[in-house]
Amino acid sequence: MASAFEVQNVSFSYDAIPAICGLTLHIEAGERVALLGANGSGKSTLLRILDGLYFPSAGSVTFEGDALTVKRLQEDEFSLNFRRRVALVFQNPDVQLFNPTVFDEVAYGPLQLQWSREDVVRRVEETLQSMSIAHLRDRPPYRLSGGEKKRVALASVLVLDPEVLLLDEPTAALDPKNQSQVIDLMQQWKGTARTVITATHQLEIVEDIADRVYVLEAGTVIAEGTPSEVLSNPDLLLRANLIHAHRHSHGGVVHSHPHFHGHSRHEHEH
């Protein structure tokens, strides 16, 4: 497979506070990859670097062999092509939603890319239907529930049919029904040409949304493998602060019980 992203020894800081520290990874075109880590591990920052919103203080990032630099993204042709093909959905949809109605929100991207009015209307209507939010088309986004906002934010990028989707905690703060709907949508992309990179700390969804996992801790990669390899390694998950250990005394013998934070997995180690 062709390489989508190559990240080599990248570092990035916020006001001299390190967020990414010498991080290296590669992502192939068409892969579904999870960036797994606790809060503060650098997942969101890495997604913004992959989206060309932040630029590393050290190291390099390439997309299909092209360097993602300030200078390169100031070139209109490259920038327009990159923005059309790569899309980021933020963890907090309120960051992303600013138009007066849901229809306007979903139409915003195509209008910026100067699609014809007919194409915009057709594609927006198709996307609203596919995301089960057509009934919200005339509602202001700020009046929507958290789950509805999340689906509108997804629709606002899916309308462009991007080749690469960067998803920051796509199921966070959703009720079980809305969480299932988002996971079902993500499962539909398995086996397609679309590259999907998802940042999450929810262990219970990893096997559904990814074929390969990078585990992040303190801004660097500490492990890489398949979902089953990563999830079956309690020592790794404890180190990455993705599960917590309870210690119990039974008959004078202390046992350590690592527990997944997710509601559907429990590992017990004696």
N, C-alpha and C positions, 0 to 999 in steps of 0.2 A: 504493500500500500504506500501511497505517497504521504509525505509528512505534511501535516497541517501546521503545527506549531513546534518550534524548537526553542527551548528556554535553557540558556547556558550560564550557570554561575551568577544568577541575577540577585541583586540586592536593592532594597528600597526602604527609605525611612520617612516617618512623619515627624518633622521638627526634631531631627536627630534621634528619634526613638525608632530602632529597627523594627520593621514589619516583615520584610523578606530578607533572608540571609544566605547568600550563596546557593540559591535554589536552582536545580537542574531537572528538567523533565522533557519528554517529547510526546506528542499526541499525533496519531495517524489520522488521515482523512477518513471519515466514516465511522470513527470509533465513538463509543459511549464511555466516557471516563468520569469517575467520581473523584473529587478532591475532598478527602475525608479528614476532618480535624475538629478539635474543640474550638469554641469561641476564642478569638485572638491568635489562632494558629497561622493566619495569613491568607486564608482562602479567598476572601472578598478582594483583598488587595491584588492577589494574583489574577483574578478574573478581570479586574480593571486594567492591569498591565496587558493581558491578552487582548483586551478590547481597544488598546491604544489610547486609553484615557489617562493612564499614568505611565511614566517612563523610568526605567531603572537607573539608579545612580552608578551601578556597576553591572557588567555582564551584558548579554545580548538576547533579543527575542526576534524570531523570524516567523513570518506567516507565508507558507509555501515558498520558502527561500528568500523572500523579501524582508529586509530589516524593518522592524517597527520602530521608527525613530520620529522625533519631532519634525525633522526636515522632510522625511518621506511623507508623513501624513499632512504636511502643508502643500503637497503637490495635489492639485485638484483631481486629476485623473485617478491617481492611486487611491486617494482618500475616498472618492465617490465609490469606486469599485470595492474597497475594503468595507465601507459602511453598508453597502448593499448586501454583502456576503456574510458579514459577521455581526451578530446582534447580542446584546446583553440585557437580561431581565434582572433588575435589582431586587434585593430581598424585600425592601419596603416599597410597595407599589406607589405610595404617595410621592416618592421622588420622581417617578416616571410620568405621572398623570397630571396634566395641566390644561387640557382643552375643555370647552364648555359642555360637550356631550360625549358619550361613548363613541358614537359614530365619528365625530370629529377626531377623537383620540386615535382611533384605528386608521383613519384616513390620513393622519398627519405625515407619516413616513412616506407613503406613496406620493403625496403632493410635493414633499421636499425633493423627491427624485424625479419630479416633473412627468409623472404618468398622465395619460389623457384622462379627462373627467369620466368617460365611460368605463375605462379600465379600473379607475379608483372605486367607483360605485359598485361595480360587479365584484371586485376582489374583496372589498370591505364587507359586503353582504354575505359572501361565501364564508368569510372568516368568522363573522358574528354567528352564523348558523353552526359552523363546525365547533365553536367553543360554547355553544348553548347559551349565548348572551344576546341573541337578536332582540329579545323582549326589553333589553336595557338600552337600546340604541339611542334613545332621546333623553336618557337620564344623565344628570351631571355626575362625573366620577366621584366627587367628594360625598355624594349621598349614598354610595354603594357600601355593602358589607365588605369585610376584609377578603373573603373568598371571591366575591364578585370583582373587586379591584384587582386581585391577583390574575384572574382570568382575562380581564381587559388589558392588563399590562402584557400578558403573554400574547394576546391577540394583536396588540399594537406592533409586535415584532414579527409574529408568524405571518402577518399579512404580506410581508415582503418576501416570504419563502426563503429565509437565509440559509446558506449552506452550513454555517456554524452557529450554534446556539450556546451561549454562556448563561447558565442559570444559577443565581445566588440564592440558596436555601428556598427552592421553589415551593416546598410544602410547609414551611415554617408558619406557625400561627394560624393554620387552617384547621377547621373541624374535620372529623374523619371522612365525611362525604366529599367535601371539596378536595381533601388530600387524595382520596381515591381517584377522583376525576383527573387530577393533574398527573398522577402516576400512570393511569390508563393512557393518557395522551402521550406521555414520554415512552411508554412501552411500544406504541405504534411506530416509533422512529427506529426501533431495532431492525437491523438488516437493510436500512435505507442508506442513501449516500450522505445523509446529514451527520455532521460531527456534533456531538452533544457533550458539553463539559459542565458538570453539576457540582457545585460546592454544597456540602451538607455535613451535619454532625449526627444525622438520624440514621443509625445503623440498620433499622428495620426496613428501610426502603432501598438500601444499596444494591441488593441482588436484583431488584426489579428495574433499576434505572441505569446500571453500568455493567460493562464487561471487563473493565480494568479499573483499579483503584490506586491512587496515590494517597498515602497517609502523611499529613503535615503536622509538624510540631515546631513552635517557635520560629516560624518563617522558613522552614526548610523541609525537604522530603526525608522521612525516616524509614519509609517502606513503600514497596510497590508490588502489586500482585492481582490475582483475580479476587472477586468479592468473597468467594468461599475461603481462599487462603488467608485473607486479611481477617475475616470475621471469626475464623477458627483459632486465632492467635490471641488469647486473653492477655498475655504479657504485653504484647504490642498495644492492644487497646487500652490497657491500664496506663502504660507509659504516655500515650497520646491523650489521656484524660477523657476517653470516650466511654469508658465504663468505670464504675467505682467499686471498691472492695469493702465488704463488711467483714469484720472479724468476730467470730463467735467462739465461745468456750463450751466444749461438750465433754463432760467427764474429766476436766482438767487438761484436755487437748484443745489447742487453739486451731481453728480452721479458717482459711481465707476463702471467701465466696465473692468472686468478681461478678458483678451484675451489669447487664446492658441497661443503658438509660432508656432504650426503646421498650415499648410495652410487649413486644412479641418474642424477645430473645432473652434467655438466661443461660449463663455458663456457670458451672460449679466446679471448683477446684479444691481438692483436699490434699 
